[in-house]
Amino acid sequence: MAEPLIGRLVVIGLGLIGGSLGVALKAAGGCREVIGVARREGTGQQAVELGICNRATTSLEDVLAELEAGDVIFVAVPTLAVESVLGEMKGRLPAGVTVTDGASVKGSVVEAARAVWGEVPDFLVPGHPIAGSEKSGVTAAREDLYRDHRIILTPLDNTAEAHLQRVRAMWQAVGAEVLDMPVGEHDEVLAATSHLPHVIAYGLVDTLAHDSENENIFRYAAGGFRDFTRIASSDPVMWRDIMLANRDAILEAIDLYRGNLDTLRSAIDRGDGEYLMGVFTRAKAARDHFTKILAKKAYSEIMQAQEVTFIAQPGDTVSGTLRVPGDKSMSHRSIMLGSLAEGVTEVEGFLEGEDALATLQAFRDMGVVIEGPVDGRVVIHGVGMHGLQAPPGPLYVGNSGTSMRLLAGLLAGQEFDVTLTGDESLSKRPMNRVATPLRQMGAVIETGPEGRPPLQIKGGQPLKGIDYELPMASAQVKSCVLLAGLYAEGETSTLEPASTRDHTERMLAGFGYEVQRDGARASLRSGGSLRATKIDVPADISSATFFMVAAAIAPGSDVILEHVGINPTRDGAINILRQMGADIELDNRREVGGEPVADIRVRYAPLKGIQIPEDQVPLAIDEFPAIFVAAACAEGETVLTGAEELRVKESDRIQAMADGLKILGVNAEPTADGIVIHGAGEGAVFGGGTVDSLGDHRIAMSFAVASLRAGDTIRILNCANVATSFPNFADLAKRAGLKLQVA
């Protein structure tokens, strides 16, 4: 039998919190014995009968006398009673015994320890289980209370590592997720997210209970009232103590809430439906995001991103009529320009991926009322060119380089300071490529080390137009400069070494803003305005490319991709695949909102290697990972040059694809600005293996497509970011015929 994690567990306070730990650790075999300490003898007897502890007593002093190194004491009494319990331990605690607690206010516990011992002893590990119930008392104890819940530990600088690890292991043994947090931060966070809601719930119920003019008020209360006020059934003594112990942080949270409530009252009084819609849509988005976090068992950004692995079995053919999600580039821009327009903009086909949603949330944070998205429909109540408001904090854009780079241009012209941040992957990507031209325009921007995020943009800086010649073709950099030009004195122009996607120029024109275009040059003048419009976002050709390649490499395949954008600055993948011999037809060509669209039919045909024309590189820059898979299946050598931009995407896509293809047995040689791939030819198959996508969504999806020509299983690691651009990829891939599992 395995040795228990700890010796004895002494639980002081046999209510919901203490009793649940006792019964759970006992059931898990995580300790030799659970000893309960209660004020009343009857409570202890009941705890033993319920199986919460092995034995119980009313005398802590007697228990202390028999403890030894490796034992743990868990203090689970009301917050203001902690000091008296610690006082009973002083001078009686054997060496090597660990003390921890479950109080909701950690600053109070730390001060109690200092009051007893003169300093916080190294054996004390302050902690707080984020779990509870409206029920209290010994009978409320549950073995599963802490399973999949968070436990916050707030160790101090002098906390001994052995004691900290003992407490961490104890909580993990009962199925909890253990996090560390500074004491002050804990109390501030809990004041806002736990203590304030209890204040509101208790206050609301008490207010209505004293409504003498409406004695039937509770009889007709709906389910929402019950759900909202459930926490008002919690232990009053515990919550009295919490309010007093964390008084300053709670008062600050109440004052903030009271100010917002007063503003909300004023809006209702004056009939300001626009303001109310803004509050309600922002609140709904925040609540939905919170629900999503809980579903991933995460606690804010402290927890690491959820691991996702694709397991792709060898496939046969793909077929069917498919519609991939809306174009990501256009989805971003529709939110940005719709927010700055005068009037209400309606968007259909909006991509509900994490990248585009990050842009949407950023504008909500800047005071724009945005309804949806619901089934791809978004309604944006524009605030005009100068109507954005300072956000309450940094704008977090997740993994979206498009959001950060385009927002940098727009925000350089605002009157308020703002910071742009992103996730770990985005924080490694270069931002000087936009900071440099913006500084030439007069913007004041600070970046992190080596020109990487975060970006700190100082507001109120007068901008002047520039004629900027891009050193490297980039639609994001071009768009950033042009969007800053909306606020710059005079004319702003960009000149690219090769034309890139022109969604920004087209959409500005669609919103009534004049843009001059001459080949790879685009220019505009400030002083204009944007007029609200309707936008129908076509399916994203970047997402469609995965299925175009799938059909092109798998014998017998026949796929129709509906309503795909075929903007001539984005059709490089079609042109390149056709040159390689792919059978591609464009049917039902039409124009929607200024953007050309078509249904794309792809049938299998043998492919041949080619020298990819450099003029096609900027037109297919995001599609190359999938094209590399096609090249690996082609007869002969495919050579790509002039694509150094691929090395600074979400990953170094040249190196990542070369490494993955080599694992599958493909001869792929990376170069400084491209790659040479020696294709296996018709009928050949790849090997299997484990490939790391490096958190890059396009790498992950490309190797999933490669499974159609594999002879064994391909495992693709770190695929969570597929949700940024193609949230239903796995489902659509399986419907088309790929044998793909998500683990």
C-alpha positions in Angstrom: 0.0 0.0 0.0 1.3 3.5 -0.9 2.6 5.7 1.9 0.1 8.5 2.7 1.0 12.0 1.5 0.9 13.5 5.0 0.7 12.1 8.5 -2.4 13.2 10.5 -4.8 15.9 9.3 -6.2 17.9 12.1 -9.3 19.8 11.0 -10.3 22.7 13.3 -13.9 23.6 12.5 -16.0 20.7 11.1 -18.4 22.7 8.8 -18.6 22.6 5.1 -15.1 23.7 4.3 -13.2 21.8 7.0 -15.4 18.7 7.0 -15.2 18.4 3.2 -11.4 18.3 3.3 -11.5 15.7 6.0 -13.9 13.3 4.3 -12.2 13.8 0.9 -8.6 13.3 2.1 -9.7 10.3 4.2 -11.4 8.7 1.2 -8.3 9.4 -1.0 -6.0 7.7 1.5 -4.0 10.9 1.6 -3.3 10.8 5.4 -3.0 8.3 8.2 -5.8 9.7 10.2 -8.3 12.7 10.3 -8.8 14.3 13.7 -11.7 16.7 14.1 -11.7 19.6 16.6 -15.1 21.2 17.3 -16.4 23.6 19.9 -19.3 21.2 20.8 -18.9 17.6 21.6 -22.1 16.7 19.7 -20.6 18.1 16.5 -17.5 16.0 16.7 -19.6 12.8 17.4 -21.7 13.6 14.3 -18.6 14.1 12.2 -17.3 10.7 13.2 -20.7 9.0 12.5 -20.8 10.7 9.0 -17.3 9.4 8.2 -15.8 12.9 8.1 -13.0 12.1 10.6 -11.7 9.1 12.4 -12.1 10.7 15.8 -13.0 14.1 17.3 -12.3 16.2 20.3 -13.1 19.6 21.8 -9.6 20.1 23.1 -7.0 21.4 20.6 -4.3 21.3 23.3 -4.7 17.5 23.7 -4.3 17.0 20.0 -1.2 19.2 19.7 0.5 17.1 22.3 0.5 14.0 20.1 1.4 15.6 16.7 4.7 15.1 15.0 6.6 16.2 11.9 4.6 15.7 8.7 1.2 16.3 10.2 -1.0 19.1 8.9 -3.4 21.4 10.8 -6.2 22.9 8.7 -7.9 25.9 10.4 -11.4 26.2 9.1 -13.1 28.7 11.4 -14.6 32.1 10.7 -12.0 34.6 9.7 -12.0 36.7 12.9 -11.7 33.5 15.0 -8.4 32.5 13.4 -6.2 34.6 15.7 -7.6 32.9 18.8 -7.0 29.4 17.3 -3.4 30.4 16.4 -3.0 31.6 19.9 -3.8 28.2 21.3 -1.0 26.7 19.2 1.7 29.1 20.4 4.4 27.3 22.4 2.6 23.9 21.9 3.2 23.1 18.2 5.8 20.3 17.6 8.6 21.0 15.0 7.8 20.0 11.5 4.0 20.3 11.7 2.4 22.4 8.9 -0.4 24.9 9.5 -2.7 26.1 6.8 -6.2 27.6 6.6 -9.3 28.2 4.5 -10.2 31.8 5.4 -11.4 34.1 2.6 -9.2 37.0 3.6 -5.5 36.3 3.6 -4.3 39.6 4.9 -6.3 39.1 8.0 -4.7 35.6 8.6 -1.2 37.0 8.0 -1.9 39.8 10.6 -3.3 37.3 13.0 -0.1 35.2 12.8 2.0 38.3 13.4 -0.1 39.2 16.4 0.5 35.7 17.9 4.1 35.0 17.0 5.5 38.5 16.3 6.2 37.4 12.7 4.6 35.0 10.2 6.2 31.6 10.9 7.7 29.6 8.0 5.3 26.6 8.8 2.2 28.6 8.0 0.8 28.3 4.5 -2.2 30.7 4.0 -4.7 29.2 1.6 -8.2 29.7 0.3 -10.4 27.0 -1.3 -12.6 28.6 -4.0 -15.5 26.3 -3.4 -18.6 26.5 -1.3 -22.4 26.1 -1.0 -25.3 27.9 0.6 -25.4 25.0 3.0 -23.3 25.1 6.2 -22.5 22.9 9.2 -21.2 19.4 9.6 -23.9 17.8 7.6 -23.0 19.9 4.5 -19.6 18.3 4.1 -19.1 16.6 0.7 -16.3 14.4 -0.5 -16.4 16.0 -4.0 -16.6 19.6 -2.9 -13.0 20.4 -4.1 -12.8 18.2 -7.2 -12.0 20.4 -10.2 -12.1 23.5 -8.0 -9.3 26.0 -7.5 -7.3 26.4 -4.3 -5.4 29.6 -4.0 -2.3 29.5 -1.8 -0.7 32.8 -0.7 2.8 31.8 0.6 5.1 34.6 1.9 8.8 35.0 1.1 9.8 33.1 4.2 7.3 30.2 3.8 9.3 27.0 3.9 9.2 25.0 0.7 8.6 21.7 2.5 5.5 23.0 4.1 4.3 24.6 0.9 4.7 21.4 -1.1 2.9 19.4 1.6 -0.1 21.6 1.5 -0.1 21.6 -2.3 0.0 17.8 -2.4 -2.8 17.6 0.1 -5.1 19.7 -2.0 -4.2 17.9 -5.2 -5.0 14.6 -3.6 -8.6 15.6 -3.2 -8.8 16.6 -6.9 -8.3 20.4 -6.6 -6.2 22.7 -8.9 -3.7 24.6 -6.8 -2.6 28.1 -7.7 -0.3 30.6 -6.0 -1.1 34.3 -5.6 0.3 37.2 -3.5 -1.7 38.0 -0.4 -2.7 41.6 -1.4 -3.8 40.5 -4.9 -5.9 37.7 -3.5 -7.8 40.0 -1.2 -8.5 42.5 -4.0 -9.6 39.9 -6.5 -11.9 38.1 -4.0 -13.4 41.5 -2.9 -14.6 42.1 -6.4 -15.5 38.6 -7.5 -16.8 37.0 -4.3 -17.3 39.4 -1.4 -19.1 42.2 -3.4 -21.6 39.7 -4.9 -22.5 38.5 -1.4 -22.9 42.1 -0.2 -25.3 42.7 -3.1 -27.2 39.5 -2.7 -27.7 40.0 1.1 -28.6 43.6 0.6 -31.2 42.9 -2.1 -32.9 40.2 -0.2 -33.0 42.2 3.0 -34.4 45.2 1.0 -37.2 43.2 -0.5 -37.9 41.4 2.8 -38.6 44.8 4.4 -41.0 45.8 1.6 -44.1 46.1 3.9 -46.2 47.3 1.0 -45.7 44.1 -1.0 -45.9 41.1 1.2 -46.2 38.7 -1.8 -43.0 39.8 -3.5 -41.1 36.5 -3.0 -44.1 34.4 -4.0 -43.9 35.7 -7.6 -40.1 35.9 -7.9 -38.8 34.1 -11.0 -35.9 31.7 -11.3 -33.5 34.5 -12.1 -34.1 36.0 -8.6 -33.5 32.6 -7.0 -30.2 32.1 -8.9 -29.0 35.6 -8.3 -29.7 35.5 -4.6 -28.7 31.9 -3.8 -25.6 33.0 -2.0 -27.6 35.0 0.5 -28.3 31.7 2.1 -24.6 31.3 3.1 -23.3 31.4 6.7 -24.0 34.9 8.1 -21.3 34.7 10.7 -18.7 33.7 8.2 -19.7 36.6 5.9 -19.8 39.1 8.7 -16.3 38.2 9.5 -15.2 38.5 5.9 -16.7 41.9 5.5 -14.9 43.2 8.5 -11.6 41.5 7.8 -11.4 42.7 4.1 -13.1 46.0 4.8 -10.9 48.3 2.7 -10.9 46.2 -0.5 -14.7 45.5 -0.2 -15.5 49.2 0.3 -13.5 50.1 -2.8 -15.4 47.4 -4.8 -18.7 48.7 -3.4 -17.9 52.3 -4.3 -17.0 51.3 -7.9 -20.2 49.3 -8.2 -22.3 52.1 -6.6 -20.9 54.6 -9.1 -21.8 52.3 -12.0 -25.2 51.7 -10.6 -25.9 55.4 -10.3 -24.9 55.9 -13.9 -27.1 53.0 -15.0 -30.0 54.5 -13.0 -29.5 57.8 -14.8 -29.6 56.1 -18.2 -32.9 54.4 -17.3 -34.3 57.7 -16.0 -33.5 59.5 -19.2 -34.5 56.6 -21.5 -31.0 56.2 -22.9 -31.5 52.8 -24.7 -28.1 53.1 -26.4 -26.2 53.3 -23.1 -28.3 50.4 -21.6 -27.5 48.2 -24.7 -23.8 49.0 -24.3 -23.8 47.9 -20.6 -25.9 44.8 -21.2 -23.9 43.6 -24.3 -20.6 44.2 -22.6 -21.8 42.4 -19.5 -23.2 39.5 -21.5 -19.9 39.1 -23.3 -17.9 39.2 -20.1 -20.2 36.6 -18.5 -20.1 34.3 -21.5 -16.3 34.6 -21.4 -16.3 33.8 -17.7 -18.4 30.7 -18.4 -16.0 29.7 -21.1 -13.1 30.0 -18.7 -14.9 27.8 -16.2 -15.6 25.2 -18.8 -11.9 25.0 -19.4 -11.3 24.7 -15.7 -9.1 27.8 -15.8 -8.7 30.6 -13.3 -8.2 33.8 -15.3 -4.8 33.9 -17.0 -3.0 32.1 -14.2 -3.9 28.8 -15.7 -2.1 27.5 -18.8 -4.0 27.2 -22.1 -5.9 24.0 -22.6 -3.8 21.3 -24.3 -5.4 20.0 -27.6 -3.9 17.2 -29.7 -5.1 16.2 -33.1 -4.9 12.4 -33.8 -5.2 11.9 -37.6 -5.5 8.4 -39.0 -4.7 7.6 -42.6 -7.5 8.8 -44.8 -9.0 8.0 -48.2 -11.0 10.7 -50.0 -12.8 13.9 -49.2 -16.1 14.9 -50.7 -19.2 17.0 -50.2 -20.3 20.6 -50.3 -18.8 22.6 -47.5 -18.9 26.2 -46.2 -15.9 27.3 -44.2 -16.1 30.1 -41.7 -16.1 33.8 -42.6 -13.0 35.6 -43.7 -10.9 36.5 -40.7 -9.3 39.6 -42.2 -12.7 41.1 -43.2 -14.2 40.1 -39.8 -11.5 42.1 -38.0 -11.9 45.1 -40.3 -15.7 45.1 -40.2 -15.6 45.6 -36.4 -13.0 48.3 -36.6 -14.5 50.4 -39.3 -18.1 49.8 -38.1 -17.1 51.1 -34.7 -15.7 54.3 -36.2 -18.7 54.8 -38.5 -21.7 57.1 -38.0 -24.8 54.9 -37.6 -25.5 51.2 -37.3 -23.5 48.6 -39.3 -24.9 45.1 -39.8 -22.4 42.3 -40.5 -23.3 38.8 -41.7 -20.9 35.9 -41.9 -18.7 37.2 -39.1 -16.0 34.7 -38.0 -16.7 33.7 -34.4 -13.1 32.6 -33.9 -11.0 33.8 -30.9 -8.9 36.3 -33.0 -11.9 38.2 -34.4 -13.6 38.0 -31.1 -10.6 39.6 -29.5 -11.0 42.6 -31.8 -14.7 42.8 -31.0 -14.1 42.8 -27.3 -11.4 45.5 -27.6 -14.0 47.9 -29.1 -16.6 46.9 -26.5 -13.9 47.9 -23.9 -13.6 51.3 -25.7 -17.3 52.0 -25.3 -18.8 50.7 -28.6 -22.1 48.9 -28.4 -21.9 45.7 -30.3 -24.7 43.2 -30.5 -23.9 39.5 -31.1 -22.3 37.6 -32.6 -25.3 35.2 -33.1 -24.8 32.8 -35.9 -22.3 35.1 -37.6 -24.5 38.2 -37.3 -23.1 41.3 -35.6 -24.7 44.7 -35.2 -22.3 47.6 -34.5 -23.5 50.9 -33.1 -20.8 53.2 -34.4 -19.5 56.1 -32.3 -17.9 58.1 -35.1 -14.2 58.8 -35.8 -13.6 60.5 -32.5 -16.1 58.6 -30.2 -13.9 55.9 -28.8 -13.4 56.0 -25.0 -10.4 55.0 -22.9 -10.6 51.3 -21.9 -10.7 50.4 -18.2 -7.4 48.6 -18.6 -5.0 47.1 -21.2 -6.6 45.7 -24.3 -5.9 42.0 -24.5 -6.0 40.6 -28.0 -4.9 37.0 -27.3 -3.1 35.4 -30.3 -4.2 37.9 -32.9 -1.4 39.8 -34.6 -3.9 41.4 -36.9 -5.7 42.9 -34.0 -2.6 44.3 -32.4 -1.0 45.7 -35.6 -4.2 47.3 -37.0 -5.3 48.6 -33.6 -1.9 50.2 -33.1 -2.6 52.4 -36.2 -6.1 53.4 -35.0 -5.2 54.0 -31.4 -2.2 56.2 -32.3 -4.7 58.8 -33.3 -6.8 58.7 -30.2 -6.8 61.2 -27.2 -6.2 58.5 -24.5 -3.3 56.3 -23.5 -3.7 52.6 -24.1 -1.7 49.4 -23.8 -2.0 46.4 -26.1 -1.2 43.0 -24.8 -1.5 39.4 -26.0 -0.8 35.8 -25.1 2.5 34.1 -24.8 2.7 33.4 -28.5 1.8 36.9 -29.7 4.3 38.4 -27.2 7.1 36.8 -29.2 6.1 38.4 -32.5 7.8 41.6 -33.9 5.9 44.9 -33.6 8.6 47.4 -34.6 7.4 46.9 -38.2 4.3 48.9 -37.2 5.9 51.0 -34.4 8.5 52.4 -36.7 6.2 54.0 -39.4 3.8 55.2 -36.6 6.7 56.9 -34.9 7.6 58.6 -38.2 4.0 59.9 -38.2 4.5 61.4 -34.7 3.1 58.6 -32.5 4.7 57.9 -29.2 4.9 54.1 -28.8 6.9 52.0 -26.4 7.4 48.3 -27.0 8.7 45.4 -24.9 12.3 44.0 -25.4 13.4 43.6 -29.0 10.3 45.5 -30.3 7.9 42.9 -29.0 4.5 43.3 -27.2 3.2 44.9 -25.1 2.7 48.1 -27.0 2.1 51.2 -24.9 0.6 54.0 -27.0 0.4 57.6 -25.7 -2.7 59.5 -26.7 -3.1 63.1 -27.8 -0.2 63.1 -30.1 -0.6 65.1 -33.4 0.1 62.8 -36.4 1.3 63.9 -39.8 0.9 62.0 -43.0 3.9 60.2 -44.5 4.7 58.4 -47.7 5.8 55.1 -46.4 7.7 52.5 -48.5 7.3 49.1 -46.9 10.6 47.2 -46.7 8.6 43.9 -46.9 5.1 43.2 -48.3 2.7 43.1 -45.4 -1.1 43.8 -45.5 -1.0 44.3 -41.7 1.7 47.0 -41.8 0.0 48.7 -44.8 -3.3 48.7 -43.1 -1.9 50.0 -39.8 -0.3 53.0 -41.5 -3.5 53.8 -43.5 -5.7 53.6 -40.4 -3.4 56.0 -38.6 -3.6 58.2 -41.7 -7.3 58.7 -40.9 -6.1 60.9 -38.0 -3.0 62.4 -39.6 -2.6 65.8 -41.1 -2.3 65.8 -44.8 -2.0 62.7 -47.0 -0.7 59.3 -46.0 0.6 56.9 -48.6 2.0 53.4 -48.6 4.0 51.6 -51.3 4.6 47.9 -51.1 7.2 45.9 -53.0 4.3 43.7 -54.1 0.6 44.0 -53.8 -1.0 42.3 -50.7 -4.6 41.8 -49.7 -6.6 45.0 -50.1 -9.5 44.4 -47.7 -8.8 47.6 -45.8 -8.9 49.8 -48.9 -12.0 48.1 -50.2 -13.8 48.3 -46.9 -12.9 51.9 -46.3 -14.4 52.7 -49.7 -17.5 50.6 -48.7 -17.9 52.9 -45.7 -17.7 55.9 -48.0 -14.1 56.9 -47.3 -12.1 57.8 -50.4 -8.9 55.9 -51.0 -6.6 56.4 -54.0 -5.1 53.3 -55.4 -2.4 52.9 -58.1 -1.0 49.4 -58.3 0.9 48.7 -55.0 0.4 52.3 -53.8 -2.5 53.4 -51.7 -3.2 56.8 -50.2 -5.8 58.7 -48.3 -6.4 62.1 -46.6 -7.6 62.7 -43.1 -10.8 64.7 -42.3 -13.3 62.3 -43.8 -16.0 60.2 -42.1 -17.3 56.7 -42.3 -20.9 55.9 -43.0 -22.5 52.8 -41.6 -23.2 50.0 -44.1 -24.1 46.3 -44.4 -21.3 43.8 -44.8 -21.6 40.2 -45.9 -18.3 38.5 -45.0 -17.5 35.7 -47.6 -16.0 32.4 -46.5 -12.2 32.7 -45.8 -10.0 31.5 -48.6 -7.3 30.7 -46.1 -9.6 28.2 -44.4 -10.9 27.0 -47.7 -7.3 26.2 -48.8 -7.0 23.3 -46.4 -9.9 21.5 -48.1 -8.7 22.6 -51.6 -5.4 20.8 -50.8 -7.2 17.9 -49.3 -9.2 17.3 -52.5 -6.1 17.9 -54.6 -3.9 15.2 -52.9 -6.5 12.4 -52.2 -7.4 10.3 -55.2 -11.1 10.2 -55.9 -11.9 13.4 -54.0 -14.5 16.0 -55.2 -15.2 19.0 -53.0 -17.3 22.1 -53.5 -16.5 25.1 -51.2 -19.3 27.6 -51.2 -19.3 31.4 -51.1 -15.5 31.8 -50.9 -13.8 35.2 -51.2 -11.6 35.3 -54.3 -10.2 38.8 -53.9 -7.4 39.1 -56.5 -5.0 40.1 -53.7 -5.9 36.8 -51.9 -6.1 34.2 -54.7 -2.5 33.1 -54.7 -3.3 29.6 -53.4 -5.7 29.0 -56.3 -3.1 30.2 -58.9 -0.3 28.2 -57.3 -2.3 25.0 -57.0 -3.5 25.3 -60.6 0.1 25.7 -61.8 0.9 22.5 -59.9 -1.9 20.7 -61.9 -4.8 20.9 -59.5 -8.3 20.6 -61.0 -10.0 23.8 -59.7 -13.1 25.4 -61.1 -14.7 28.7 -60.0 -18.4 28.7 -60.4 -21.2 31.1 -59.6 -18.9 34.1 -59.6 -20.5 37.2 -58.1 -19.7 40.3 -56.1 -20.9 40.8 -52.5 -20.3 44.1 -50.7 -17.5 45.0 -53.1 -15.7 41.6 -52.6 -15.7 39.0 -55.4 -16.8 35.6 -54.3 -17.3 32.2 -56.0 -18.0 28.5 -55.3 -14.8 26.6 -55.7 -14.9 23.0 -56.9 -11.7 20.9 -56.5 -11.3 17.4 -57.9 -8.2 15.1 -57.5 -5.5 15.3 -60.1 -1.8 14.4 -60.0 0.3 17.3 -59.0 3.8 18.4 -60.2 6.5 20.4 -58.4 7.0 24.0 -59.6 9.1 27.1 -59.0 6.5 29.2 -57.2 6.4 32.7 -58.8 7.5 35.4 -56.3 4.6 37.6 -57.4 2.2 35.1 -56.0 3.9 34.9 -52.6 2.2 37.9 -51.0 -1.1 36.7 -52.4 -0.8 33.3 -50.6 1.3 34.2 -47.6 -1.1 32.6 -45.0 -1.9 29.5 -47.2 1.7 28.2 -47.6 1.6 25.6 -44.8 -1.2 23.8 -46.7 0.5 24.4 -50.1 3.7 22.7 -48.6 1.6 19.6 -48.0 0.5 19.7 -51.7 4.1 20.1 -52.7 5.1 17.0 -50.6 2.6 15.0 -52.7 3.6 16.4 -56.1 6.0 14.8 -58.6 9.3 16.5 -58.5 10.7 19.6 -56.7 8.8 22.6 -55.5 10.9 25.7 -54.7 9.7 28.7 -52.8 11.7 32.0 -52.5 10.9 35.5 -51.4 8.8 34.4 -48.4 10.8 35.5 -45.4 7.6 36.9 -44.0 6.7 33.3 -43.1 9.4 33.2 -40.5 7.7 35.8 -38.3 4.1 34.5 -38.2 2.6 32.7 -35.2 5.6 30.4 -35.6 8.5 30.2 -38.0 6.3 28.5 -40.5 9.2 27.6 -42.8 11.1 25.8 -40.2 8.0 24.3 -38.5 6.7 22.8 -41.7 10.2 21.6 -42.7 10.6 19.8 -39.4 7.2 18.3 -39.5 7.5 17.1 -43.1 10.9 15.5 -42.3 9.3 13.5 -39.4 6.8 12.2 -42.0 9.7 11.2 -44.3 9.5 14.1 -46.7 12.7 15.7 -48.0 12.2 19.3 -47.1 15.1 21.8 -47.0 14.4 25.2 -45.5 16.2 28.3 -46.8 16.5 31.8 -45.5 13.5 33.0 -47.5 11.7 29.8 -48.4 11.9 26.1 -48.8 12.7 23.3 -51.3 10.4 20.3 -51.1 11.1 17.1 -53.0 7.7 15.7 -53.6 6.9 12.0 -53.2 4.7 11.9 -56.3 1.4 10.2 -57.2 0.6 7.1 -55.1 3.3 7.6 -52.5 2.4 7.9 -48.9 3.9 9.6 -45.9 5.0 7.9 -42.7 3.4 8.6 -39.4 4.8 10.3 -36.3 4.3 13.1 -33.8 4.5 16.6 -35.1 4.6 19.8 -32.9 2.4 22.6 -34.4 4.1 25.0 -32.0 0.7 26.5 -31.2 0.3 27.7 -34.8 -3.2 27.0 -36.1 -2.2 26.8 -39.7 0.6 24.3 -39.1 -1.8 22.1 -37.1 -4.5 22.0 -39.8 -2.0 21.4 -42.6 -0.6 18.3 -40.9 -4.2 17.1 -40.3 -4.7 17.3 -44.1 -1.5 15.5 -44.7 -3.0 12.4 -43.0 -4.9 11.8 -46.3 -1.7 10.5 -47.8 -0.2 9.0 -44.6 0.5 5.3 -44.0 0.3 5.6 -40.3 -1.2 7.8 -37.5 -0.1 11.5 -37.3 -0.3 13.0 -33.8 -0.3 16.8 -33.9 0.6 18.6 -30.7 -0.5 22.0 -29.4 -3.6 22.5 -31.5 -5.7 24.7 -29.2 -5.1 27.8 -31.3 -7.0 26.3 -34.3 -10.0 28.0 -32.5 -8.5 31.4 -33.4 -9.3 31.1 -37.1 -11.3 27.9 -37.7 -13.3 26.9 -34.6 -15.2 24.1 -36.3 -12.3 22.7 -38.3 -12.3 19.2 -36.7 -16.1 18.8 -37.2 -16.0 20.0 -40.8 -12.9 17.8 -41.6 -14.6 14.7 -40.3 -17.7 15.5 -42.3 -15.6 15.8 -45.4 -13.9 12.4 -44.8 -10.8 13.0 -42.7 -10.3 10.5 -39.9 -9.5 13.1 -37.2 -9.9 12.9 -33.4 -9.4 15.6 -30.9 -7.8 14.7 -27.6 
